[in-house]
Amino acid sequence: MKRWTAGLYLTGVLVSGFGTTAMWLASGIWVKSLTGSDSLAALTVFALWAPALVGPLLGTVVDRLRRRPLMVWSNVAMAALLPTLLWVDAADRVWLLFAVLVLYGIQGTVHEAAEVALAASALDKRLLGDFNGLRMTVNESVKLIAPLAAAGLFARYGGGPVALLDAATFALAAGVFALMRVREEKPVRPASAHWLRDTAEGLRTLRASPVLRPLVLAGSFTMLLAGVNGAAVYAVVDRGLGHSPAYAGVLYAVQGAGSVLAGMAAGPLLRRVPERLLSAAGLALFALAAGVRAVPHDGVALVASALIGVGLPCVLIAVMTAVQREAPEAAVGRAAATAHTLVFVPNALALAAGAGLIAVLDIRLLLPLLTVAGLAGAIALAAPRRAGRRRPPARG
């Protein structure tokens, strides 16, 4: 992948990420404003996440098609679909918003797997960590701006213009991806047309690899703890710091800034250390920072949020970079989509479980317990292994 093409790729990620973040925020506000229901508003997040449960099957689709055209046309499809949300102007039409959000989640899962697989086939393996770090930096930078733009646009004009803005970003991203010049071999048609058997190949790839198996398990464990930590954020703000719920936005903004820094540092680090060690360091940093949030002090809370923002992306970048390097090219889409499901579904489940835990456990106990669990996981991941040990990639 040449520098010009890589620049186009990251531009497409930036543009589509802006629209996606704006729509993610606006959809919950939209449902709340039309129905008055907090539960239905919360379900918008579930609608976006639900397709991740069938991520491995969607990854099979990715491996049967050329990735760049798939990225282009999936963006075109969303650009055409989103304007239908202009019809959602009453509570009895909210069903359409939920239907579009589910399709949105499907497109996002497919697009993510296609992006990962395309980068794996087009980039020098030594540069994958740098590229994934830049991609993380771009995504997190957008999250610092898009929510403010979406909130302002919704407050002034309602949800329809936000949907049109998102449609425009999808159309622009499609155009940017169409300009990329990447040589792709025609996907090899599988010997059998058995979709379930082909889909299971992604899981078999992860299980069979002594490098990928512990990394994906560590990613799942990290995001499980992150879900509990995320559920506790409003308790930290209210009970610990004595602020209004809006202060959570400040903590998330600081966390996003930490993630931007992590994205810039991850590539150079992955040229010097194995993915396993970067992931272990990220998990340990996150765990320590999560426990420190139990201290009722604004400065401590801000520093802890920044460190959480640094730690979590290190785990995620390490996992995805390893999948790109280790999975066979014909199965990268399935392996990436399966890893995405295994890593992120525990986060969604833990958000729900964490809401129950903070009702019965004081955060001064719950958050230090997260630290203990996270540090134990980091030590187990960093421990030398006879199988699966590998030298760090050559410097390039």
C-alpha positions as CSV (number, residue, x, y, z in Angstrom):
1,M,0.0,0.0,0.0
2,K,1.7,3.2,-1.2
3,R,1.8,6.4,1.0
4,W,-0.9,8.1,-1.2
5,T,-3.2,5.1,-0.9
6,A,-2.6,4.8,2.9
7,G,-3.5,8.5,3.2
8,L,-6.7,8.0,1.3
9,Y,-7.5,5.0,3.6
10,L,-7.0,7.0,6.8
11,T,-9.0,9.9,5.3
12,G,-11.9,7.5,4.7
13,V,-11.6,6.2,8.2
14,L,-11.7,9.8,9.5
15,V,-14.7,10.9,7.5
16,S,-16.8,7.8,8.2
17,G,-15.7,7.8,11.9
18,F,-17.0,11.3,12.3
19,G,-20.4,10.5,11.0
20,T,-20.6,7.2,12.9
21,T,-19.8,8.9,16.3
22,A,-22.3,11.7,15.6
23,M,-25.0,9.2,14.8
24,W,-24.2,7.0,17.8
25,L,-24.7,9.9,20.1
26,A,-27.8,11.4,18.3
27,S,-29.7,8.1,18.1
28,G,-30.1,7.8,21.9
29,I,-31.1,11.4,22.3
30,W,-33.5,11.0,19.3
31,V,-35.3,8.1,20.9
32,K,-35.4,9.7,24.3
33,S,-36.9,12.9,22.9
34,L,-39.6,11.1,21.0
35,T,-40.6,8.5,23.5
36,G,-39.4,9.8,26.9
37,S,-38.1,6.3,27.7
38,D,-34.6,5.8,29.1
39,S,-34.8,2.1,28.4
40,L,-35.5,2.5,24.7
41,A,-32.8,5.1,24.4
42,A,-30.3,2.7,26.0
43,L,-31.4,0.0,23.5
44,T,-30.0,2.1,20.6
45,V,-26.5,1.1,21.8
46,F,-27.6,-2.6,21.9
47,A,-29.0,-2.3,18.3
48,L,-25.6,-1.1,17.1
49,W,-23.7,-3.8,19.0
50,A,-26.1,-6.7,18.3
51,P,-24.6,-7.6,14.8
52,A,-21.2,-8.2,16.5
53,L,-22.8,-11.5,17.8
54,V,-22.8,-12.8,14.2
55,G,-19.4,-11.2,13.4
56,P,-17.8,-14.6,12.4
57,L,-20.5,-15.2,9.8
58,L,-20.1,-11.6,8.4
59,G,-16.3,-12.2,8.3
60,T,-17.0,-15.2,6.0
61,V,-18.7,-12.8,3.6
62,V,-15.6,-10.5,3.7
63,D,-13.3,-13.4,2.8
64,R,-15.4,-14.3,-0.3
65,L,-15.3,-10.9,-1.8
66,R,-12.7,-8.3,-2.8
67,R,-12.3,-6.0,0.2
68,R,-11.9,-2.6,-1.4
69,P,-15.1,-2.8,-3.5
70,L,-16.9,-4.2,-0.5
71,M,-15.8,-1.1,1.5
72,V,-17.0,1.2,-1.2
73,W,-20.4,-0.3,-1.8
74,S,-21.2,-0.9,1.9
75,N,-20.6,2.9,2.4
76,V,-22.8,3.7,-0.6
77,A,-25.6,1.5,0.8
78,M,-25.5,3.3,4.1
79,A,-25.5,6.7,2.4
80,A,-28.7,5.7,0.5
81,L,-30.3,4.2,3.6
82,L,-29.8,6.9,6.2
83,P,-32.1,9.6,4.6
84,T,-35.1,7.3,5.3
85,L,-34.7,8.4,9.0
86,L,-36.2,11.8,8.0
87,W,-39.5,10.0,8.3
88,V,-38.8,9.3,12.1
89,D,-40.7,12.3,13.6
90,A,-43.0,10.5,16.1
91,A,-42.8,7.8,18.7
92,D,-44.7,5.3,16.6
93,R,-41.9,5.5,13.9
94,V,-39.0,4.8,16.2
95,W,-39.0,1.2,15.0
96,L,-37.5,2.5,11.7
97,L,-34.6,4.1,13.6
98,F,-33.9,0.8,15.4
99,A,-34.1,-1.2,12.1
100,V,-31.5,1.2,10.5
101,L,-29.3,1.0,13.5
102,V,-29.2,-2.8,13.2
103,L,-28.2,-2.5,9.6
104,Y,-25.7,0.1,10.6
105,G,-24.1,-2.4,13.0
106,I,-24.0,-5.0,10.3
107,Q,-22.3,-2.6,7.9
108,G,-19.8,-1.6,10.6
109,T,-18.9,-5.2,11.4
110,V,-18.4,-6.0,7.7
111,H,-16.4,-2.8,7.1
112,E,-14.2,-3.4,10.1
113,A,-13.3,-6.9,8.9
114,A,-12.7,-5.7,5.3
115,E,-10.4,-2.9,6.5
116,V,-8.3,-5.2,8.6
117,A,-8.1,-7.8,5.9
118,L,-7.2,-5.2,3.2
119,A,-4.4,-3.7,5.3
120,A,-3.1,-7.2,6.1
121,S,-2.7,-8.0,2.4
122,A,-1.5,-4.7,1.2
123,L,1.0,-3.6,3.9
124,D,4.5,-4.7,4.9
125,K,3.9,-6.9,8.0
126,R,6.5,-4.7,9.8
127,L,4.3,-1.6,9.3
128,L,1.0,-3.1,10.5
129,G,1.5,-1.8,14.1
130,D,2.2,1.7,12.9
131,F,-0.8,1.6,10.6
132,N,-3.2,0.3,13.2
133,G,-1.8,2.9,15.7
134,L,-2.5,5.7,13.2
135,R,-6.0,4.3,12.6
136,M,-6.7,4.3,16.3
137,T,-5.4,7.9,16.6
138,V,-7.7,9.0,13.8
139,N,-10.7,7.3,15.3
140,E,-10.1,8.7,18.8
141,S,-9.4,12.2,17.5
142,V,-12.8,12.2,15.8
143,K,-14.4,11.2,19.1
144,L,-13.2,14.4,20.7
145,I,-15.1,16.6,18.1
146,A,-18.0,14.6,16.7
147,P,-20.1,14.4,19.9
148,L,-20.1,18.2,20.3
149,A,-21.1,18.7,16.7
150,A,-23.9,16.1,16.9
151,A,-25.3,17.5,20.1
152,G,-25.3,21.0,18.8
153,L,-26.9,20.0,15.5
154,F,-29.6,17.9,17.2
155,A,-30.4,20.6,19.7
156,R,-30.9,23.1,16.9
157,Y,-32.5,21.1,14.1
158,G,-33.4,17.6,15.4
159,G,-32.3,14.2,14.4
160,G,-33.0,14.4,10.6
161,P,-30.1,16.7,9.8
162,V,-27.7,14.5,11.9
163,A,-28.8,11.5,9.7
164,L,-28.2,13.5,6.6
165,L,-24.7,14.5,7.8
166,D,-23.9,10.9,8.5
167,A,-25.2,9.9,5.0
168,A,-22.9,12.6,3.5
169,T,-19.9,11.2,5.4
170,F,-20.7,7.7,4.1
171,A,-20.9,9.0,0.5
172,L,-17.6,10.9,0.9
173,A,-15.9,7.9,2.5
174,A,-17.1,5.7,-0.4
175,G,-15.6,8.1,-2.9
176,V,-12.3,8.2,-1.0
177,F,-12.1,4.4,-0.8
178,A,-12.9,4.2,-4.5
179,L,-9.8,6.3,-5.3
180,M,-7.5,3.8,-3.5
181,R,-5.3,1.8,-5.8
182,V,-4.8,-1.6,-4.2
183,R,-4.1,-4.8,-6.1
184,E,-6.2,-7.6,-4.8
185,E,-6.2,-11.2,-5.9
186,K,-9.5,-12.7,-6.6
187,P,-10.7,-14.6,-3.5
188,V,-10.3,-18.3,-3.7
189,R,-13.7,-20.0,-3.8
190,P,-13.9,-22.5,-1.0
191,A,-14.1,-26.2,-2.0
192,S,-17.4,-26.5,-0.2
193,A,-20.3,-24.1,0.0
194,H,-20.9,-24.9,3.7
195,W,-21.2,-21.5,5.3
196,L,-21.0,-22.7,8.9
197,R,-18.0,-24.8,8.3
198,D,-16.2,-21.9,6.6
199,T,-17.3,-19.5,9.3
200,A,-15.8,-21.8,12.0
201,E,-12.4,-21.4,10.2
202,G,-11.9,-18.0,11.9
203,L,-12.3,-19.6,15.4
204,R,-10.1,-22.5,14.4
205,T,-7.4,-20.0,13.2
206,L,-7.4,-18.2,16.6
207,R,-7.5,-21.4,18.7
208,A,-4.7,-23.1,16.7
209,S,-2.3,-20.2,17.0
210,P,-0.1,-20.1,20.1
211,V,0.3,-16.4,19.5
212,L,-3.3,-15.4,18.8
213,R,-5.1,-17.6,21.4
214,P,-3.6,-15.9,24.5
215,L,-3.9,-12.4,23.0
216,V,-7.6,-12.8,22.1
217,L,-8.3,-14.2,25.5
218,A,-6.5,-11.3,27.1
219,G,-8.4,-8.9,24.9
220,S,-11.7,-10.4,26.0
221,F,-10.7,-10.3,29.6
222,T,-9.6,-6.7,29.3
223,M,-12.8,-5.5,27.7
224,L,-14.8,-7.5,30.3
225,L,-13.1,-5.4,33.1
226,A,-13.5,-2.3,31.0
227,G,-17.2,-2.9,30.8
228,V,-17.5,-3.0,34.6
229,N,-15.2,0.1,34.8
230,G,-17.4,1.9,32.3
231,A,-20.6,1.1,34.2
232,A,-19.0,2.6,37.3
233,V,-18.2,6.0,35.7
234,Y,-21.3,7.7,36.9
235,A,-20.9,6.4,40.4
236,V,-17.3,7.8,40.4
237,V,-18.6,11.1,39.2
238,D,-21.5,11.3,41.7
239,R,-20.4,9.4,44.8
240,G,-16.7,9.9,44.5
241,L,-16.2,13.4,43.1
242,G,-19.6,15.0,43.9
243,H,-20.2,16.3,40.4
244,S,-23.2,16.3,38.1
245,P,-23.4,13.4,35.5
246,A,-22.3,15.8,32.8
247,Y,-18.8,15.7,34.3
248,A,-18.5,12.2,32.8
249,G,-18.0,13.9,29.5
250,V,-14.9,15.6,30.8
251,L,-13.5,12.2,31.9
252,Y,-14.3,10.6,28.6
253,A,-12.6,13.5,26.7
254,V,-9.4,13.1,28.7
255,Q,-9.6,9.3,28.1
256,G,-9.9,10.0,24.4
257,A,-6.8,12.2,24.5
258,G,-4.9,9.4,26.1
259,S,-6.1,7.0,23.4
260,V,-4.7,9.4,20.7
261,L,-1.3,9.3,22.4
262,A,-1.5,5.5,22.6
263,G,-2.2,5.2,18.9
264,M,0.8,7.3,18.0
265,A,3.1,5.3,20.3
266,A,1.9,1.8,19.5
267,G,3.5,1.4,16.1
268,P,7.1,2.1,17.3
269,L,6.6,-0.1,20.3
270,L,5.4,-3.0,18.2
271,R,8.6,-2.8,16.2
272,R,10.6,-3.5,19.4
273,V,8.4,-5.8,21.5
274,P,6.0,-8.7,20.8
275,E,2.3,-8.0,20.7
276,R,1.9,-10.1,23.9
277,L,4.1,-7.8,26.0
278,L,2.4,-4.6,24.7
279,S,-0.9,-6.1,25.5
280,A,0.2,-7.1,29.0
281,A,1.5,-3.6,29.6
282,G,-1.7,-2.0,28.4
283,L,-3.8,-4.3,30.6
284,A,-1.6,-3.6,33.7
285,L,-1.8,0.2,33.1
286,F,-5.6,0.1,32.6
287,A,-6.0,-2.0,35.8
288,L,-3.9,0.3,37.9
289,A,-5.7,3.4,36.6
290,A,-9.2,1.8,37.2
291,G,-8.3,1.2,40.8
292,V,-7.0,4.7,41.3
293,R,-10.4,6.1,40.3
294,A,-11.7,5.1,43.7
295,V,-9.7,8.0,45.2
296,P,-12.2,10.9,45.5
297,H,-10.0,13.7,43.9
298,D,-10.6,15.5,40.6
299,G,-6.9,15.5,39.7
300,V,-6.5,11.8,40.4
301,A,-9.6,11.0,38.4
302,L,-8.4,13.0,35.4
303,V,-5.0,11.3,35.4
304,A,-6.6,7.9,35.8
305,S,-8.9,8.6,32.8
306,A,-5.9,9.5,30.7
307,L,-4.0,6.4,31.7
308,I,-7.1,4.2,30.9
309,G,-7.2,5.9,27.5
310,V,-3.5,4.9,27.0
311,G,-3.9,1.3,28.3
312,L,-6.9,0.0,26.5
313,P,-5.9,0.8,23.0
314,C,-2.5,-0.9,23.5
315,V,-4.4,-4.1,24.1
316,L,-6.7,-3.7,21.1
317,I,-4.0,-2.6,18.7
318,A,-1.8,-5.6,19.8
319,V,-4.6,-8.1,19.2
320,M,-5.6,-6.8,15.8
321,T,-2.0,-6.5,14.6
322,A,-1.3,-10.0,15.6
323,V,-4.4,-11.3,13.8
324,Q,-3.2,-9.5,10.6
325,R,0.3,-11.0,10.9
326,E,-0.6,-14.5,11.9
327,A,-3.8,-15.4,10.2
328,P,-3.6,-16.9,6.7
329,E,-4.5,-14.3,4.0
330,A,-7.6,-16.2,2.9
331,A,-9.0,-16.3,6.4
332,V,-8.1,-12.8,7.7
333,G,-11.6,-11.5,7.4
334,R,-13.1,-14.4,9.4
335,A,-10.3,-14.3,12.0
336,A,-10.6,-10.5,12.5
337,A,-14.4,-10.6,12.7
338,T,-14.3,-13.6,15.2
339,A,-11.6,-11.8,17.3
340,H,-13.8,-8.6,17.2
341,T,-16.8,-10.6,18.5
342,L,-14.8,-12.4,21.2
343,V,-13.1,-9.2,22.4
344,F,-16.1,-6.8,22.4
345,V,-19.1,-8.8,23.3
346,P,-17.8,-9.3,26.9
347,N,-17.6,-5.5,27.1
348,A,-21.3,-5.2,26.3
349,L,-22.3,-7.9,28.8
350,A,-20.1,-6.4,31.5
351,L,-21.7,-3.0,31.1
352,A,-25.0,-4.6,32.1
353,A,-23.5,-6.7,34.9
354,G,-21.6,-3.7,36.1
355,A,-24.8,-1.7,36.5
356,G,-25.9,-4.4,39.0
357,L,-22.6,-4.6,40.8
358,I,-22.4,-0.9,41.6
359,A,-25.8,-1.2,43.2
360,V,-24.5,-3.6,45.8
361,L,-20.8,-2.9,46.0
362,D,-19.1,0.4,47.0
363,I,-16.8,1.6,44.2
364,R,-14.0,1.8,46.8
365,L,-14.1,-2.0,46.9
366,L,-15.2,-2.7,43.3
367,L,-12.5,-0.7,41.5
368,P,-9.6,-2.1,43.5
369,L,-10.9,-5.6,42.8
370,L,-10.7,-4.7,39.1
371,T,-7.0,-3.7,39.7
372,V,-6.2,-7.1,41.3
373,A,-7.9,-9.0,38.5
374,G,-6.3,-7.0,35.8
375,L,-2.8,-7.2,37.2
376,A,-3.2,-11.0,37.6
377,G,-4.2,-11.2,34.0
378,A,-1.3,-9.0,32.8
379,I,1.2,-11.2,34.7
380,A,-0.2,-14.4,33.2
381,L,-0.1,-12.9,29.7
382,A,3.5,-11.6,30.1
383,A,4.8,-14.8,31.6
384,P,7.3,-16.6,29.2
385,R,5.8,-19.4,27.2
386,R,7.5,-22.4,25.6
387,A,4.9,-22.5,22.9
388,G,4.1,-19.4,20.9
389,R,7.2,-17.4,21.9
390,R,8.3,-15.3,19.0
391,R,10.9,-12.7,18.4
392,P,9.8,-9.1,17.9
393,P,9.4,-8.2,14.2
394,A,12.5,-6.8,12.5
395,R,12.8,-3.1,12.7
396,G,11.8,-1.3,9.6
